[in-house]
């Protein structure tokens, strides 16, 4: 017997997406913190190795995008697919608004510098919140 | 787009979940189609028409 509200219940493909996304985000956090830890403890590779280590967290980001693409390919319920695509559009819109506003604030105020590595986490927050909101509204 | 899905479903005394099972979609999908929030794709519209043994035009209309 399921205990969660019906609108929170996922299709099998959505459950697989949640599983893959969780692992990708776990890898992202682990790699980001791991690199920061190594850097703070004197690990400063040079040349090609430096480039390889620097892009490691980005591989986890790519994995999250691939998991989203796989979900769209696997989801047989077209309405659920429609909600997911809508949430991606909201995510893209949200991150564009945020970075645009922040960019102008950086020029004319003393706001802290915006690091582009925050773009994807912010996008994911916008997209996830919108997805759950849309699912709740269409429960 | 308007549709007669709710009427057709009621005539057969099916719940939204019953219809969703028969169409192999989520109950939310049936609700969204019934309330006009979402227009189904042509393949799904054909599946609905086939299930109710009628034509797509007899279920969906663009007229008020």
N, CA and C atoms of all chains as a GROMACS GRO file, in nm:
protein
  609
    1UNK      N    1   0.084  -0.120   0.000
    1UNK     CA    2   0.000   0.000   0.000
    1UNK      C    3   0.088   0.125   0.000
    2UNK      N    4   0.054   0.220  -0.091
    2UNK     CA    5   0.132   0.343  -0.100
    2UNK      C    6   0.084   0.444   0.003
    3UNK      N    7   0.179   0.512   0.066
    3UNK     CA    8   0.143   0.610   0.168
    3UNK      C    9   0.145   0.753   0.114
    4UNK      N   10   0.215   0.776   0.003
    4UNK     CA   11   0.227   0.912  -0.049
    4UNK      C   12   0.098   0.953  -0.119
    5UNK      N   13   0.070   1.089  -0.124
    5UNK     CA   14  -0.049   1.133  -0.194
    5UNK      C   15  -0.042   1.091  -0.342
    6UNK      N   16  -0.160   1.079  -0.404
    6UNK     CA   17  -0.162   1.025  -0.540
    6UNK      C   18  -0.081   1.110  -0.638
    7UNK      N   19  -0.085   1.242  -0.619
    7UNK     CA   20  -0.014   1.328  -0.716
    7UNK      C   21   0.136   1.312  -0.707
    8UNK      N   22   0.184   1.259  -0.591
    8UNK     CA   23   0.328   1.238  -0.575
    8UNK      C   24   0.373   1.105  -0.633
    9UNK      N   25   0.277   1.016  -0.658
    9UNK     CA   26   0.314   0.885  -0.711
    9UNK      C   27   0.363   0.899  -0.854
   10UNK      N   28   0.470   0.828  -0.882
   10UNK     CA   29   0.536   0.844  -1.012
   10UNK      C   30   0.509   0.725  -1.103
   11UNK      N   31   0.521   0.751  -1.232
   11UNK     CA   32   0.516   0.642  -1.328
   11UNK      C   33   0.648   0.565  -1.316
   12UNK      N   34   0.653   0.440  -1.366
   12UNK     CA   35   0.780   0.364  -1.356
   12UNK      C   36   0.899   0.439  -1.416
   13UNK      N   37   0.878   0.506  -1.529
   13UNK     CA   38   0.989   0.579  -1.592
   13UNK      C   39   1.029   0.700  -1.507
   14UNK      N   40   0.934   0.763  -1.440
   14UNK     CA   41   0.966   0.876  -1.353
   14UNK      C   42   1.045   0.830  -1.231
   15UNK      N   43   1.012   0.709  -1.184
   15UNK     CA   44   1.088   0.652  -1.070
   15UNK      C   45   1.232   0.623  -1.113
   16UNK      N   46   1.247   0.571  -1.236
   16UNK     CA   47   1.383   0.544  -1.285
   16UNK      C   48   1.460   0.675  -1.300
   17UNK      N   49   1.390   0.781  -1.346
   17UNK     CA   50   1.454   0.912  -1.361
   17UNK      C   51   1.500   0.963  -1.225
   18UNK      N   52   1.413   0.951  -1.125
   18UNK     CA   53   1.448   0.997  -0.991
   18UNK      C   54   1.570   0.923  -0.938
   19UNK      N   55   1.576   0.792  -0.965
   19UNK     CA   56   1.690   0.710  -0.922
   19UNK      C   57   1.819   0.756  -0.989
   20UNK      N   58   1.813   0.773  -1.121
   20UNK     CA   59   1.933   0.815  -1.196
   20UNK      C   60   1.976   0.955  -1.155
   21UNK      N   61   1.877   1.044  -1.140
   21UNK     CA   62   1.908   1.182  -1.102
   21UNK      C   63   1.975   1.186  -0.965
   22UNK      N   64   1.924   1.106  -0.872
   22UNK     CA   65   1.981   1.103  -0.737
   22UNK      C   66   2.128   1.063  -0.742
   23UNK      N   67   2.158   0.959  -0.821
   23UNK     CA   68   2.297   0.913  -0.831
   23UNK      C   69   2.386   1.018  -0.898
   24UNK      N   70   2.332   1.082  -1.001
   24UNK     CA   71   2.412   1.184  -1.072
   24UNK      C   72   2.440   1.302  -0.979
   25UNK      N   73   2.339   1.343  -0.902
   25UNK     CA   74   2.357   1.456  -0.811
   25UNK      C   75   2.451   1.419  -0.696
   26UNK      N   76   2.440   1.294  -0.652
   26UNK     CA   77   2.531   1.246  -0.548
   26UNK      C   78   2.675   1.251  -0.600
   27UNK      N   79   2.695   1.206  -0.723
   27UNK     CA   80   2.829   1.209  -0.785
   27UNK      C   81   2.877   1.354  -0.799
   28UNK      N   82   2.785   1.443  -0.834
   28UNK     CA   83   2.821   1.585  -0.851
   28UNK      C   84   2.871   1.645  -0.719
   29UNK      N   85   2.795   1.620  -0.614
   29UNK     CA   86   2.833   1.674  -0.482
   29UNK      C   87   2.966   1.612  -0.437
   30UNK      N   88   2.978   1.481  -0.455
   30UNK     CA   89   3.100   1.410  -0.414
   30UNK      C   90   3.222   1.462  -0.490
   31UNK      N   91   3.210   1.477  -0.621
   31UNK     CA   92   3.322   1.524  -0.703
   31UNK      C   93   3.356   1.669  -0.672
   32UNK      N   94   3.252   1.752  -0.656
   32UNK     CA   95   3.276   1.894  -0.626
   32UNK      C   96   3.349   1.910  -0.492
   33UNK      N   97   3.295   1.842  -0.389
   33UNK     CA   98   3.356   1.853  -0.257
   33UNK      C   99   3.494   1.788  -0.255
   34UNK      N  100   3.507   1.676  -0.326
   34UNK     CA  101   3.635   1.606  -0.333
   34UNK      C  102   3.743   1.692  -0.394
   35UNK      N  103   3.709   1.758  -0.504
   35UNK     CA  104   3.806   1.847  -0.571
   35UNK      C  105   3.841   1.964  -0.481
   36UNK      N  106   3.740   2.021  -0.415
   36UNK     CA  107   3.765   2.134  -0.325
   36UNK      C  108   3.857   2.090  -0.211
   37UNK      N  109   3.831   1.972  -0.156
   37UNK     CA  110   3.914   1.919  -0.046
   37UNK      C  111   4.059   1.900  -0.092
   38UNK      N  112   4.075   1.836  -0.209
   38UNK     CA  113   4.211   1.812  -0.261
   38UNK      C  114   4.283   1.944  -0.287
   39UNK      N  115   4.209   2.039  -0.342
   39UNK     CA  116   4.269   2.169  -0.373
   39UNK      C  117   4.315   2.242  -0.246
   40UNK      N  118   4.230   2.233  -0.143
   40UNK     CA  119   4.264   2.298  -0.015
   40UNK      C  120   4.384   2.230   0.053
   41UNK      N  121   4.407   2.102   0.020
   41UNK     CA  122   4.517   2.028   0.081
   41UNK      C  123   4.637   2.014  -0.012
   42UNK      N  124   4.651   2.112  -0.098
   42UNK     CA  125   4.774   2.122  -0.177
   42UNK      C  126   4.780   2.042  -0.305
   43UNK      N  127   4.667   1.989  -0.349
   43UNK     CA  128   4.667   1.913  -0.475
   43UNK      C  129   4.641   2.010  -0.590
   44UNK      N  130   4.746   2.044  -0.662
   44UNK     CA  131   4.733   2.138  -0.772
   44UNK      C  132   4.800   2.080  -0.897
   45UNK      N  133   4.729   1.992  -0.967
   45UNK     CA  134   4.788   1.929  -1.085
   45UNK      C  135   4.813   2.032  -1.197
   46UNK      N  136   4.899   1.994  -1.285
   46UNK     CA  137   4.934   2.084  -1.396
   46UNK      C  138   4.898   2.018  -1.530
   47UNK      N  139   4.890   2.101  -1.632
   47UNK     CA  140   4.870   2.052  -1.767
   47UNK      C  141   4.738   1.981  -1.789
   48UNK      N  142   4.742   1.875  -1.866
   48UNK     CA  143   4.620   1.803  -1.906
   48UNK      C  144   4.546   1.745  -1.785
   49UNK      N  145   4.621   1.700  -1.687
   49UNK     CA  146   4.559   1.642  -1.566
   49UNK      C  147   4.471   1.745  -1.496
   50UNK      N  148   4.519   1.871  -1.493
   50UNK     CA  149   4.442   1.978  -1.430
   50UNK      C  150   4.308   1.996  -1.502
   51UNK      N  151   4.312   1.993  -1.635
   51UNK     CA  152   4.189   2.007  -1.713
   51UNK      C  153   4.094   1.890  -1.685
   52UNK      N  154   4.150   1.770  -1.680
   52UNK     CA  155   4.067   1.651  -1.658
   52UNK      C  156   3.997   1.656  -1.522
   53UNK      N  157   4.074   1.695  -1.418
   53UNK     CA  158   4.014   1.704  -1.284
   53UNK      C  159   3.910   1.815  -1.279
   54UNK      N  160   3.938   1.927  -1.348
   54UNK     CA  161   3.848   2.042  -1.342
   54UNK      C  162   3.710   2.011  -1.402
   55UNK      N  163   3.707   1.926  -1.504
   55UNK     CA  164   3.578   1.899  -1.569
   55UNK      C  165   3.505   1.777  -1.510
   56UNK      N  166   3.564   1.712  -1.413
   56UNK     CA  167   3.499   1.593  -1.354
   56UNK      C  168   3.356   1.620  -1.306
   57UNK      N  169   3.333   1.730  -1.227
   57UNK     CA  170   3.194   1.755  -1.182
   57UNK      C  171   3.099   1.779  -1.300
   58UNK      N  172   3.154   1.834  -1.409
   58UNK     CA  173   3.068   1.861  -1.525
   58UNK      C  174   3.016   1.731  -1.586
   59UNK      N  175   3.093   1.624  -1.571
   59UNK     CA  176   3.048   1.494  -1.623
   59UNK      C  177   2.920   1.451  -1.550
   60UNK      N  178   2.916   1.477  -1.419
   60UNK     CA  179   2.796   1.444  -1.341
   60UNK      C  180   2.678   1.530  -1.388
   61UNK      N  181   2.705   1.655  -1.424
   61UNK     CA  182   2.600   1.744  -1.476
   61UNK      C  183   2.545   1.687  -1.607
   62UNK      N  184   2.637   1.643  -1.693
   62UNK     CA  185   2.596   1.584  -1.820
   62UNK      C  186   2.509   1.460  -1.794
   63UNK      N  187   2.547   1.384  -1.691
   63UNK     CA  188   2.469   1.263  -1.657
   63UNK      C  189   2.326   1.300  -1.616
   64UNK      N  190   2.309   1.411  -1.545
   64UNK     CA  191   2.173   1.451  -1.506
   64UNK      C  192   2.092   1.490  -1.630
   65UNK      N  193   2.159   1.559  -1.724
   65UNK     CA  194   2.089   1.597  -1.848
   65UNK      C  195   2.051   1.473  -1.929
   66UNK      N  196   2.144   1.378  -1.934
   66UNK     CA  197   2.116   1.252  -2.006
   66UNK      C  198   2.000   1.178  -1.940
   67UNK      N  199   1.996   1.178  -1.806
   67UNK     CA  200   1.886   1.109  -1.737
   67UNK      C  201   1.752   1.176  -1.769
   68UNK      N  202   1.753   1.309  -1.783
   68UNK     CA  203   1.631   1.380  -1.823
   68UNK      C  204   1.589   1.340  -1.964
   69UNK      N  205   1.686   1.331  -2.053
   69UNK     CA  206   1.658   1.290  -2.190
   69UNK      C  207   1.606   1.148  -2.196
   70UNK      N  208   1.664   1.061  -2.112
   70UNK     CA  209   1.619   0.921  -2.109
   70UNK      C  210   1.475   0.913  -2.059
   71UNK      N  211   1.444   0.998  -1.959
   71UNK     CA  212   1.307   0.999  -1.907
   71UNK      C  213   1.208   1.036  -2.017
   72UNK      N  214   1.243   1.142  -2.093
   72UNK     CA  215   1.154   1.184  -2.202
   72UNK      C  216   1.136   1.073  -2.305
   73UNK      N  217   1.243   0.996  -2.326
   73UNK     CA  218   1.235   0.886  -2.422
   73UNK      C  219   1.156   0.767  -2.369
   74UNK      N  220   1.160   0.746  -2.238
   74UNK     CA  221   1.097   0.626  -2.180
   74UNK      C  222   0.952   0.649  -2.136
   75UNK      N  223   0.919   0.774  -2.102
   75UNK     CA  224   0.784   0.802  -2.049
   75UNK      C  225   0.678   0.778  -2.157
   76UNK      N  226   0.589   0.683  -2.131
   76UNK     CA  227   0.486   0.650  -2.230
   76UNK      C  228   0.361   0.735  -2.212
   77UNK      N  229   0.349   0.801  -2.095
   77UNK     CA  230   0.233   0.885  -2.069
   77UNK      C  231   0.261   1.024  -2.124
   78UNK      N  232   0.194   1.060  -2.233
   78UNK     CA  233   0.227   1.185  -2.302
   78UNK      C  234   0.197   1.310  -2.217
   79UNK      N  235   0.096   1.302  -2.130
   79UNK     CA  236   0.066   1.418  -2.046
   79UNK      C  237   0.176   1.442  -1.944
   80UNK      N  238   0.228   1.333  -1.887
   80UNK     CA  239   0.339   1.346  -1.792
   80UNK      C  240   0.463   1.402  -1.863
   81UNK      N  241   0.483   1.358  -1.986
   81UNK     CA  242   0.594   1.410  -2.068
   81UNK      C  243   0.576   1.559  -2.092
   82UNK      N  244   0.452   1.597  -2.121
   82UNK     CA  245   0.418   1.737  -2.145
   82UNK      C  246   0.451   1.823  -2.022
   83UNK      N  247   0.417   1.772  -1.904
   83UNK     CA  248   0.446   1.846  -1.780
   83UNK      C  249   0.596   1.861  -1.760
   84UNK      N  250   0.671   1.754  -1.791
   84UNK     CA  251   0.817   1.757  -1.773
   84UNK      C  252   0.880   1.860  -1.868
   85UNK      N  253   0.835   1.859  -1.993
   85UNK     CA  254   0.888   1.956  -2.092
   85UNK      C  255   0.855   2.098  -2.047
   86UNK      N  256   0.732   2.118  -1.999
   86UNK     CA  257   0.694   2.250  -1.949
   86UNK      C  258   0.786   2.294  -1.835
   87UNK      N  259   0.818   2.200  -1.745
   87UNK     CA  260   0.904   2.235  -1.631
   87UNK      C  261   1.045   2.270  -1.678
   88UNK      N  262   1.093   2.204  -1.784
   88UNK     CA  263   1.225   2.238  -1.838
   88UNK      C  264   1.223   2.380  -1.893
   89UNK      N  265   1.115   2.417  -1.963
   89UNK     CA  266   1.105   2.553  -2.017
   89UNK      C  267   1.104   2.655  -1.904
   90UNK      N  268   1.032   2.625  -1.796
   90UNK     CA  269   1.031   2.714  -1.680
   90UNK      C  270   1.170   2.724  -1.618
   91UNK      N  271   1.240   2.609  -1.615
   91UNK     CA  272   1.376   2.609  -1.561
   91UNK      C  273   1.470   2.696  -1.643
   92UNK      N  274   1.461   2.683  -1.776
   92UNK     CA  275   1.545   2.764  -1.865
   92UNK      C  276   1.509   2.912  -1.848
   93UNK      N  277   1.379   2.940  -1.846
   93UNK     CA  278   1.336   3.080  -1.828
   93UNK      C  279   1.383   3.136  -1.695
   94UNK      N  280   1.370   3.056  -1.591
   94UNK     CA  281   1.410   3.102  -1.458
   94UNK      C  282   1.558   3.134  -1.451
   95UNK      N  283   1.640   3.048  -1.508
   95UNK     CA  284   1.785   3.070  -1.500
   95UNK      C  285   1.826   3.188  -1.588
   96UNK      N  286   1.755   3.210  -1.700
   96UNK     CA  287   1.786   3.325  -1.786
   96UNK      C  288   1.753   3.456  -1.715
   97UNK      N  289   1.640   3.457  -1.647
   97UNK     CA  290   1.601   3.577  -1.572
   97UNK      C  291   1.703   3.603  -1.460
   98UNK      N  292   1.735   3.497  -1.386
   98UNK     CA  293   1.828   3.513  -1.273
   98UNK      C  294   1.964   3.566  -1.319
   99UNK      N  295   2.020   3.503  -1.423
   99UNK     CA  296   2.155   3.544  -1.467
   99UNK      C  297   2.153   3.682  -1.530
  100UNK      N  298   2.044   3.717  -1.600
  100UNK     CA  299   2.035   3.849  -1.661
  100UNK      C  300   2.030   3.957  -1.553
  101UNK      N  301   1.942   3.936  -1.455
  101UNK     CA  302   1.928   4.035  -1.347
  101UNK      C  303   2.060   4.046  -1.270
  102UNK      N  304   2.119   3.930  -1.241
  102UNK     CA  305   2.246   3.929  -1.166
  102UNK      C  306   2.355   4.001  -1.246
  103UNK      N  307   2.358   3.978  -1.377
  103UNK     CA  308   2.458   4.043  -1.462
  103UNK      C  309   2.451   4.194  -1.456
  104UNK      N  310   2.330   4.247  -1.463
  104UNK     CA  311   2.313   4.392  -1.455
  104UNK      C  312   2.346   4.444  -1.316
  105UNK      N  313   2.311   4.366  -1.214
  105UNK     CA  314   2.345   4.407  -1.077
  105UNK      C  315   2.497   4.411  -1.059
  106UNK      N  316   2.567   4.317  -1.123
  106UNK     CA  317   2.713   4.313  -1.113
  106UNK      C  318   2.776   4.437  -1.173
  107UNK      N  319   2.715   4.488  -1.280
  107UNK     CA  320   2.770   4.606  -1.348
  107UNK      C  321   2.749   4.733  -1.263
  108UNK      N  322   2.629   4.747  -1.206
  108UNK     CA  323   2.595   4.873  -1.142
  108UNK      C  324   2.595   4.871  -0.989
  109UNK      N  325   2.614   4.754  -0.929
  109UNK     CA  326   2.619   4.750  -0.782
  109UNK      C  327   2.742   4.670  -0.739
  110UNK      N  328   2.752   4.648  -0.612
  110UNK     CA  329   2.867   4.574  -0.558
  110UNK      C  330   2.829   4.430  -0.522
  111UNK      N  331   2.729   4.380  -0.589
  111UNK     CA  332   2.686   4.242  -0.562
  111UNK      C  333   2.801   4.146  -0.594
  112UNK      N  334   2.802   4.034  -0.522
  112UNK     CA  335   2.910   3.936  -0.540
  112UNK      C  336   2.909   3.877  -0.682
  113UNK      N  337   3.026   3.835  -0.728
  113UNK     CA  338   3.039   3.780  -0.863
  113UNK      C  339   2.956   3.652  -0.877
  114UNK      N  340   2.889   3.638  -0.990
  114UNK     CA  341   2.810   3.516  -1.017
  114UNK      C  342   2.900   3.412  -1.082
  115UNK      N  343   2.915   3.299  -1.015
  115UNK     CA  344   2.996   3.191  -1.071
  115UNK      C  345   2.906   3.104  -1.159
  116UNK      N  346   2.950   3.083  -1.281
  116UNK     CA  347   2.865   3.009  -1.376
  116UNK      C  348   2.841   2.864  -1.334
  117UNK      N  349   2.923   2.813  -1.242
  117UNK     CA  350   2.898   2.675  -1.197
  117UNK      C  351   2.765   2.664  -1.120
  118UNK      N  352   2.708   2.780  -1.080
  118UNK     CA  353   2.579   2.777  -1.011
  118UNK      C  354   2.462   2.766  -1.108
  119UNK      N  355   2.490   2.784  -1.236
  119UNK     CA  356   2.382   2.787  -1.335
  119UNK      C  357   2.301   2.657  -1.334
  120UNK      N  358   2.370   2.544  -1.341
  120UNK     CA  359   2.295   2.419  -1.348
  120UNK      C  360   2.219   2.388  -1.218
  121UNK      N  361   2.283   2.402  -1.100
  121UNK     CA  362   2.203   2.377  -0.978
  121UNK      C  363   2.079   2.467  -0.969
  122UNK      N  364   2.094   2.595  -1.007
  122UNK     CA  365   1.977   2.685  -1.004
  122UNK      C  366   1.871   2.638  -1.104
  123UNK      N  367   1.916   2.598  -1.224
  123UNK     CA  368   1.823   2.548  -1.324
  123UNK      C  369   1.747   2.427  -1.270
  124UNK      N  370   1.821   2.336  -1.207
  124UNK     CA  371   1.760   2.213  -1.156
  124UNK      C  372   1.657   2.244  -1.047
  125UNK      N  373   1.688   2.344  -0.964
  125UNK     CA  374   1.594   2.384  -0.859
  125UNK      C  375   1.467   2.440  -0.924
  126UNK      N  376   1.484   2.534  -1.019
  126UNK     CA  377   1.367   2.592  -1.089
  126UNK      C  378   1.284   2.481  -1.154
  127UNK      N  379   1.354   2.393  -1.226
  127UNK     CA  380   1.285   2.288  -1.302
  127UNK      C  381   1.212   2.190  -1.208
  128UNK      N  382   1.280   2.149  -1.102
  128UNK     CA  383   1.220   2.051  -1.011
  128UNK      C  384   1.100   2.108  -0.938
  129UNK      N  385   1.115   2.233  -0.890
  129UNK     CA  386   1.003   2.296  -0.818
  129UNK      C  387   0.883   2.311  -0.912
  130UNK      N  388   0.911   2.355  -1.035
  130UNK     CA  389   0.801   2.372  -1.132
  130UNK      C  390   0.736   2.238  -1.164
  131UNK      N  391   0.817   2.135  -1.181
  131UNK     CA  392   0.763   2.002  -1.216
  131UNK      C  393   0.668   1.953  -1.107
  132UNK      N  394   0.712   1.964  -0.981
  132UNK     CA  395   0.627   1.918  -0.871
  132UNK      C  396   0.503   2.005  -0.859
  133UNK      N  397   0.518   2.137  -0.885
  133UNK     CA  398   0.402   2.227  -0.879
  133UNK      C  399   0.300   2.190  -0.987
  134UNK      N  400   0.350   2.166  -1.109
  134UNK     CA  401   0.260   2.129  -1.218
  134UNK      C  402   0.190   1.996  -1.188
  135UNK      N  403   0.265   1.902  -1.130
  135UNK     CA  404   0.204   1.773  -1.098
  135UNK      C  405   0.098   1.789  -0.989
  136UNK      N  406   0.126   1.879  -0.893
  136UNK     CA  407   0.029   1.903  -0.786
  136UNK      C  408  -0.097   1.971  -0.841
  137UNK      N  409  -0.076   2.070  -0.931
  137UNK     CA  410  -0.190   2.141  -0.990
  137UNK      C  411  -0.276   2.048  -1.075
  138UNK      N  412  -0.214   1.947  -1.133
  138UNK     CA  413  -0.288   1.853  -1.220
  138UNK      C  414  -0.309   1.719  -1.150
  139UNK      N  415  -0.321   1.724  -1.019
  139UNK     CA  416  -0.332   1.598  -0.942
  139UNK      C  417  -0.467   1.530  -0.965
  140UNK      N  418  -1.013   2.292  -2.689
  140UNK     CA  419  -1.096   2.191  -2.754
  140UNK      C  420  -1.191   2.129  -2.651
  141UNK      N  421  -1.317   2.114  -2.692
  141UNK     CA  422  -1.417   2.053  -2.604
  141UNK      C  423  -1.421   1.901  -2.628
  142UNK      N  424  -1.467   1.828  -2.526
  142UNK     CA  425  -1.481   1.683  -2.549
  142UNK      C  426  -1.592   1.625  -2.462
  143UNK      N  427  -1.638   1.505  -2.501
  143UNK     CA  428  -1.747   1.437  -2.432
  143UNK      C  429  -1.695   1.320  -2.349
  144UNK      N  430  -1.570   1.327  -2.314
  144UNK     CA  431  -1.508   1.213  -2.245
  144UNK      C  432  -1.577   1.181  -2.112
  145UNK      N  433  -1.605   1.288  -2.037
  145UNK     CA  434  -1.667   1.266  -1.905
  145UNK      C  435  -1.804   1.198  -1.920
  146UNK      N  436  -1.880   1.243  -2.021
  146UNK     CA  437  -2.014   1.186  -2.045
  146UNK      C  438  -2.002   1.039  -2.084
  147UNK      N  439  -1.913   1.012  -2.178
  147UNK     CA  440  -1.895   0.874  -2.226
  147UNK      C  441  -1.850   0.782  -2.112
  148UNK      N  442  -1.763   0.837  -2.029
  148UNK     CA  443  -1.712   0.760  -1.914
  148UNK      C  444  -1.824   0.733  -1.815
  149UNK      N  445  -1.905   0.838  -1.789
  149UNK     CA  446  -2.016   0.824  -1.692
  149UNK      C  447  -2.118   0.722  -1.741
  150UNK      N  448  -2.142   0.721  -1.872
  150UNK     CA  449  -2.239   0.626  -1.928
  150UNK      C  450  -2.198   0.481  -1.899
  151UNK      N  451  -2.069   0.460  -1.892
  151UNK     CA  452  -2.018   0.324  -1.866
  151UNK      C  453  -1.986   0.301  -1.717
  152UNK      N  454  -2.013   0.405  -1.638
  152UNK     CA  455  -1.988   0.401  -1.494
  152UNK      C  456  -1.842   0.368  -1.462
  153UNK      N  457  -1.753   0.427  -1.540
  153UNK     CA  458  -1.611   0.409  -1.516
  153UNK      C  459  -1.559   0.528  -1.435
  154UNK      N  460  -1.468   0.501  -1.347
  154UNK     CA  461  -1.400   0.613  -1.279
  154UNK      C  462  -1.287   0.661  -1.370
  155UNK      N  463  -1.228   0.774  -1.334
  155UNK     CA  464  -1.114   0.823  -1.413
  155UNK      C  465  -1.002   0.720  -1.412
  156UNK      N  466  -0.985   0.656  -1.297
  156UNK     CA  467  -0.878   0.555  -1.285
  156UNK      C  468  -0.907   0.435  -1.376
  157UNK      N  469  -1.036   0.396  -1.385
  157UNK     CA  470  -1.074   0.284  -1.474
  157UNK      C  471  -1.037   0.317  -1.619
  158UNK      N  472  -1.077   0.439  -1.660
  158UNK     CA  473  -1.048   0.480  -1.798
  158UNK      C  474  -0.897   0.489  -1.821
  159UNK      N  475  -0.827   0.542  -1.721
  159UNK     CA  476  -0.680   0.555  -1.733
  159UNK      C  477  -0.617   0.417  -1.752
  160UNK      N  478  -0.665   0.319  -1.676
  160UNK     CA  479  -0.612   0.182  -1.690
  160UNK      C  480  -0.636   0.128  -1.830
  161UNK      N  481  -0.757   0.152  -1.880
  161UNK     CA  482  -0.790   0.100  -2.013
  161UNK      C  483  -0.708   0.168  -2.123
  162UNK      N  484  -0.676   0.295  -2.101
  162UNK     CA  485  -0.598   0.369  -2.203
  162UNK      C  486  -0.447   0.356  -2.179
  163UNK      N  487  -0.411   0.298  -2.065
  163UNK     CA  488  -0.270   0.285  -2.023
  163UNK      C  489  -0.202   0.421  -2.012
  164UNK      N  490  -0.274   0.513  -1.948
  164UNK     CA  491  -0.217   0.644  -1.915
  164UNK      C  492  -0.244   0.670  -1.766
  165UNK      N  493  -0.193   0.782  -1.714
  165UNK     CA  494  -0.217   0.813  -1.573
  165UNK      C  495  -0.357   0.872  -1.555
  166UNK      N  496  -0.408   0.862  -1.433
  166UNK     CA  497  -0.539   0.922  -1.404
  166UNK      C  498  -0.534   1.073  -1.426
  167UNK      N  499  -0.418   1.133  -1.396
  167UNK     CA  500  -0.401   1.276  -1.417
  167UNK      C  501  -0.420   1.314  -1.564
  168UNK      N  502  -0.376   1.225  -1.652
  168UNK     CA  503  -0.392   1.251  -1.796
  168UNK      C  504  -0.540   1.256  -1.832
  169UNK      N  505  -0.616   1.159  -1.781
  169UNK     CA  506  -0.760   1.155  -1.809
  169UNK      C  507  -0.826   1.281  -1.756
  170UNK      N  508  -0.789   1.320  -1.634
  170UNK     CA  509  -0.847   1.440  -1.574
  170UNK      C  510  -0.814   1.565  -1.657
  171UNK      N  511  -0.688   1.575  -1.700
  171UNK     CA  512  -0.646   1.693  -1.778
  171UNK      C  513  -0.719   1.699  -1.912
  172UNK      N  514  -0.742   1.583  -1.974
  172UNK     CA  515  -0.813   1.582  -2.103
  172UNK      C  516  -0.961   1.618  -2.081
  173UNK      N  517  -1.021   1.556  -1.978
  173UNK     CA  518  -1.163   1.582  -1.951
  173UNK      C  519  -1.190   1.729  -1.922
  174UNK      N  520  -1.102   1.791  -1.848
  174UNK     CA  521  -1.123   1.931  -1.809
  174UNK      C  522  -1.074   2.030  -1.915
  175UNK      N  523  -1.024   1.977  -2.026
  175UNK     CA  524  -0.982   2.063  -2.136
  175UNK      C  525  -0.849   2.131  -2.115
  176UNK      N  526  -0.775   2.087  -2.011
  176UNK     CA  527  -0.644   2.148  -1.986
  176UNK      C  528  -0.539   2.097  -2.084
  177UNK      N  529  -0.567   1.979  -2.139
  177UNK     CA  530  -0.468   1.918  -2.228
  177UNK      C  531  -0.540   1.850  -2.344
  178UNK      N  532  -0.492   1.878  -2.464
  178UNK     CA  533  -0.545   1.813  -2.583
  178UNK      C  534  -0.458   1.692  -2.616
  179UNK      N  535  -0.518   1.575  -2.626
  179UNK     CA  536  -0.435   1.455  -2.652
  179UNK      C  537  -0.377   1.456  -2.792
  180UNK      N  538  -0.270   1.379  -2.808
  180UNK     CA  539  -0.210   1.364  -2.941
  180UNK      C  540  -0.307   1.283  -3.027
  181UNK      N  541  -0.281   1.281  -3.156
  181UNK     CA  542  -0.368   1.206  -3.246
  181UNK      C  543  -0.368   1.056  -3.213
  182UNK      N  544  -0.252   0.993  -3.186
  182UNK     CA  545  -0.256   0.850  -3.150
  182UNK      C  546  -0.341   0.822  -3.027
  183UNK      N  547  -0.332   0.909  -2.924
  183UNK     CA  548  -0.412   0.887  -2.803
  183UNK      C  549  -0.560   0.912  -2.832
  184UNK      N  550  -0.588   1.013  -2.915
  184UNK     CA  551  -0.728   1.041  -2.952
  184UNK      C  552  -0.788   0.920  -3.024
  185UNK      N  553  -0.709   0.856  -3.110
  185UNK     CA  554  -0.756   0.736  -3.179
  185UNK      C  555  -0.782   0.622  -3.080
  186UNK      N  556  -0.692   0.610  -2.981
  186UNK     CA  557  -0.710   0.504  -2.880
  186UNK      C  558  -0.839   0.525  -2.802
  187UNK      N  559  -0.865   0.652  -2.769
  187UNK     CA  560  -0.987   0.686  -2.694
  187UNK      C  561  -1.110   0.653  -2.780
  188UNK      N  562  -1.104   0.695  -2.907
  188UNK     CA  563  -1.218   0.671  -2.997
  188UNK      C  564  -1.242   0.521  -3.013
  189UNK      N  565  -1.135   0.445  -3.027
  189UNK     CA  566  -1.146   0.301  -3.044
  189UNK      C  567  -1.207   0.236  -2.919
  190UNK      N  568  -1.164   0.285  -2.803
  190UNK     CA  569  -1.216   0.229  -2.677
  190UNK      C  570  -1.366   0.250  -2.665
  191UNK      N  571  -1.412   0.370  -2.706
  191UNK     CA  572  -1.555   0.400  -2.696
  191UNK      C  573  -1.632   0.362  -2.823
  192UNK      N  574  -1.563   0.297  -2.914
  192UNK     CA  575  -1.622   0.249  -3.040
  192UNK      C  576  -1.697   0.360  -3.113
  193UNK      N  577  -1.629   0.471  -3.129
  193UNK     CA  578  -1.688   0.583  -3.202
  193UNK      C  579  -1.577   0.656  -3.276
  194UNK      N  580  -1.612   0.769  -3.338
  194UNK     CA  581  -1.510   0.844  -3.412
  194UNK      C  582  -1.450   0.954  -3.324
  195UNK      N  583  -1.335   1.002  -3.364
  195UNK     CA  584  -1.271   1.111  -3.289
  195UNK      C  585  -1.362   1.234  -3.286
  196UNK      N  586  -1.424   1.263  -3.400
  196UNK     CA  587  -1.512   1.381  -3.409
  196UNK      C  588  -1.632   1.371  -3.315
  197UNK      N  589  -1.672   1.248  -3.284
  197UNK     CA  590  -1.787   1.230  -3.194
  197UNK      C  591  -1.748   1.256  -3.048
  198UNK      N  592  -1.620   1.258  -3.022
  198UNK     CA  593  -1.572   1.282  -2.885
  198UNK      C  594  -1.516   1.424  -2.870
  199UNK      N  595  -1.434   1.463  -2.967
  199UNK     CA  596  -1.367   1.593  -2.959
  199UNK      C  597  -1.425   1.689  -3.062
  200UNK      N  598  -1.442   1.812  -3.021
  200UNK     CA  599  -1.490   1.915  -3.113
  200UNK      C  600  -1.421   2.048  -3.082
  201UNK      N  601  -1.400   2.128  -3.185
  201UNK     CA  602  -1.341   2.259  -3.162
  201UNK      C  603  -1.448   2.366  -3.150
  202UNK      N  604  -1.577   2.323  -3.154
  202UNK     CA  605  -1.688   2.418  -3.141
  202UNK      C  606  -1.734   2.423  -2.997
  203UNK      N  607  -1.785   2.541  -2.958
  203UNK     CA  608  -1.835   2.558  -2.821
  203UNK      C  609  -1.972   2.494  -2.806
   0.00000   0.00000   0.00000
